[in-house]
Amino acid sequence: MDDPETPVQAEPQETTSTTSENGMSLQQTVCNAAGLGWAIAELLGRCFLLKDVQPAEYGWAGDKLVNLQEIYTPREKIRALVVYLRFLADSLDVSSSLIVHEDDPDNGKRYIDVLEDDVALLIQHDLDPASGVTRELLRGKINERLFFWDLRIHDTLQERPTEVHKAYLVGRTLASLRWYLGLQGMMQDNSFIEKVHNEYVPLLQPYVSPFTTGALANSIDPWWKAISGGQVQAGTDGVAPRELQKQADIWFSLVTNERNALSYAPPSTGSRSYIWKVLQVSWPLFLVGGLVIILILALLLYVIISNINPITKEVTVVVALLTALGITHSVVNATGSILQRAVSEVTGYIRGSVIDNIRHSTQQQEVNKATFIPPAVVDQKVAQNAQVKS
């Protein structure tokens, strides 16, 4: 969630009417849970990646305008992230969790309050050496608070609908793939990633935009294989490669429902592919129908030409008889109704069972393509040599 993307207009979607105690819909609760999991993992990663830099100097004499910031520093992003974390924790009723440890100087305080204080110290440019507080000490405290608060959050969310708890795990896991990359001993468990990919992500389908879960599943697997295989490495500054940053931005937008999955694929994209697939499926029906019509017309023409006089007489007698019995109109209506019903059922079957499936499949493929940023893999031997030198 480094650089929020500007979404294009998204299609409206159905939302669940179920509401929680705080008035949020279940859909919003699920998305907020995913956001909370993401924010916790990102905060922890950002704190460990924070570097010592000199603060920017501004002149406030009023002789010239100081432009408002457009790009924020890592420290400012951490500060904003804590505010976002508090908002999500409040919305899910997990911000009231207290530290319960008699030997802890912060015993009885809320985790979120203690975290805010520790983060405020961490992002300072100059720590007072006399205080004995170091960045390492602060990172350890923040890590400890997030570790035990995460356990409390697990306990609380497991009392909610299953999707809420699983959404929290999905958000936290996807964020960790980006923010823990390169940190010592932070390789994720393969079986847990597979569970998230195969079981937890599909559970989000009713609560996120259409095609989102398919897009997530399509990109998680190749990225995890590249990361776990050592083919994706953090830079010398510890920052994840640009491709992973872009992919993480997309993951965040999808799991939090910040952006509709279809908005990533231009509306015109895939139309030719869709039309071609429809023709591939439908051409036998058109061909058979055309051949049947030609055959009937040819047979009818042959019969008429061969028996022009007898047919004229027979038709005259039949029409006169049907008119006399008063059933001509009924027969025509009945025949028309049967034909119309048959055509409607066949058309509905083709459209519902084939055409719609083709359209859905084509759209999913285009969304998958637009939301997947391929990893720029590195040569494993080069990566190993770099690790040995470091």
Secondary structure as the mmCIF struct_conf table of DSSP 4:
data_model
#
loop_
_struct_conf.conf_type_id
_struct_conf.id
_struct_conf.beg_label_comp_id
_struct_conf.beg_label_asym_id
_struct_conf.beg_label_seq_id
_struct_conf.end_label_comp_id
_struct_conf.end_label_asym_id
_struct_conf.end_label_seq_id
BEND BEND1 ASP A 3 ASP A 3
HELX_LH_PP_P HELX_LH_PP_P1 PRO A 7 PRO A 12
STRN STRN1 THR A 19 THR A 19
TURN_TY1_P TURN_TY1_P1 GLU A 21 ASN A 22
BEND BEND2 GLY A 23 GLY A 23
STRN STRN2 SER A 25 SER A 25
HELX_RH_AL_P HELX_RH_AL_P1 LEU A 26 LEU A 49
HELX_LH_PP_P HELX_LH_PP_P2 GLN A 54 ALA A 56
BEND BEND3 ALA A 61 LYS A 64
HELX_LH_PP_P HELX_LH_PP_P3 ASN A 67 GLN A 69
BEND BEND4 GLU A 70 ILE A 71
HELX_RH_AL_P HELX_RH_AL_P2 PRO A 74 SER A 91
TURN_TY1_P TURN_TY1_P2 LEU A 92 ASP A 93
TURN_TY1_P TURN_TY1_P3 SER A 95 SER A 96
STRN STRN3 LEU A 98 LEU A 98
TURN_TY1_P TURN_TY1_P4 GLU A 102 ASP A 103
BEND BEND5 ASP A 104 ASP A 104
TURN_TY1_P TURN_TY1_P5 PRO A 105 GLY A 108
BEND BEND6 LYS A 109 LYS A 109
STRN STRN4 ARG A 110 ARG A 110
HELX_RH_AL_P HELX_RH_AL_P3 TYR A 111 LEU A 122
TURN_TY1_P TURN_TY1_P6 ILE A 123 ILE A 123
BEND BEND7 HIS A 125 ASP A 126
HELX_RH_3T_P HELX_RH_3T_P1 PRO A 129 SER A 131
TURN_TY1_P TURN_TY1_P7 GLY A 132 GLY A 132
HELX_RH_AL_P HELX_RH_AL_P4 ARG A 135 LEU A 157
TURN_TY1_P TURN_TY1_P8 GLN A 158 GLU A 159
BEND BEND8 ARG A 160 ARG A 160
HELX_RH_AL_P HELX_RH_AL_P5 THR A 162 TRP A 179
BEND BEND9 TYR A 180 TYR A 180
TURN_TY1_P TURN_TY1_P9 LEU A 181 GLY A 182
BEND BEND10 LEU A 183 LEU A 183
TURN_TY1_P TURN_TY1_P10 GLN A 184 GLY A 185
HELX_LH_PP_P HELX_LH_PP_P4 MET A 187 ASP A 189
HELX_RH_AL_P HELX_RH_AL_P6 ASN A 190 LYS A 195
HELX_RH_PI_P HELX_RH_PI_P1 VAL A 196 TYR A 200
HELX_RH_AL_P HELX_RH_AL_P7 VAL A 201 LEU A 203
TURN_TY1_P TURN_TY1_P11 LEU A 204 LEU A 204
HELX_RH_3T_P HELX_RH_3T_P2 GLN A 205 TYR A 207
BEND BEND11 VAL A 208 VAL A 208
TURN_TY1_P TURN_TY1_P12 PRO A 210 PHE A 211
HELX_RH_AL_P HELX_RH_AL_P8 THR A 212 SER A 228
TURN_TY1_P TURN_TY1_P13 GLY A 229 GLY A 230
BEND BEND12 VAL A 232 VAL A 232
TURN_TY1_P TURN_TY1_P14 THR A 236 ASP A 237
BEND BEND13 GLY A 238 GLY A 238
HELX_LH_PP_P HELX_LH_PP_P5 VAL A 239 PRO A 241
HELX_RH_AL_P HELX_RH_AL_P9 ARG A 242 VAL A 255
TURN_TY1_P TURN_TY1_P15 THR A 256 ASN A 257
BEND BEND14 GLU A 258 ARG A 259
HELX_RH_3T_P HELX_RH_3T_P3 ALA A 261 TYR A 264
BEND BEND15 ALA A 265 ALA A 265
TURN_TY1_P TURN_TY1_P16 PRO A 267 GLY A 270
HELX_RH_AL_P HELX_RH_AL_P10 SER A 271 SER A 306
TURN_TY1_P TURN_TY1_P17 ASN A 307 ASN A 307
HELX_RH_AL_P HELX_RH_AL_P11 ILE A 308 LEU A 325
TURN_TY1_P TURN_TY1_P18 GLY A 326 GLY A 326
HELX_RH_AL_P HELX_RH_AL_P12 THR A 328 TYR A 349
HELX_RH_PI_P HELX_RH_PI_P2 ILE A 350 ILE A 355
HELX_RH_AL_P HELX_RH_AL_P13 ASP A 356 ALA A 370
TURN_TY1_P TURN_TY1_P19 THR A 371 THR A 371
HELX_RH_AL_P HELX_RH_AL_P14 GLN A 380 LYS A 389
#
